[in-house]
Amino acid sequence: MMKSLFTFIFILLLSLTTGCQNQDVSCEKYKTGTFKYKDSDYEGHTIIRNDSIQIEYNSKDDIKIISKIEWISNCEFILTYKDILNYPNKEDVIGEKINVKIVKTKESSYICEVKSNSLDSTIEIIKIK
């Protein structure tokens, strides 16, 4: 009886661990590519990301944000603003860090929690390339 209880607990823990690893694997396809926000408030914004740099371009205001990416895990990264073109008072935000954690993945998008000193939001990002 005790042996079967330990076997059950072992299988349960193994399945929970495997489930968490599957989440990491599903985030992998969002590390690089071209993206846009699902929210229409950000229409005209395009995000281009490789493994170490993210460039976000706002075509409405002609603003370009260049950020360094530090991956903490397959589903979590930190963006650090390196430069912002065509933005007044950019000195106020250069060096600011944004914590991004992917909490749910879909076929062609992901939902993430975004946190910084001035932001605490949940957003959906769509991969377009």
Secondary structure, 3 states (H helix, E strand, C coil): CHHHHHHHHHHHHHHHHHHHHHHHHHHHHHCCEEEEECCHHHCCEEEEECCCEEEEEECCCCEEEEEEEEEEECCEEEEEEEEEECCCCHHHCCCCEEEEEEEEECCCEEEEEEECCCCEEEEEEEECC
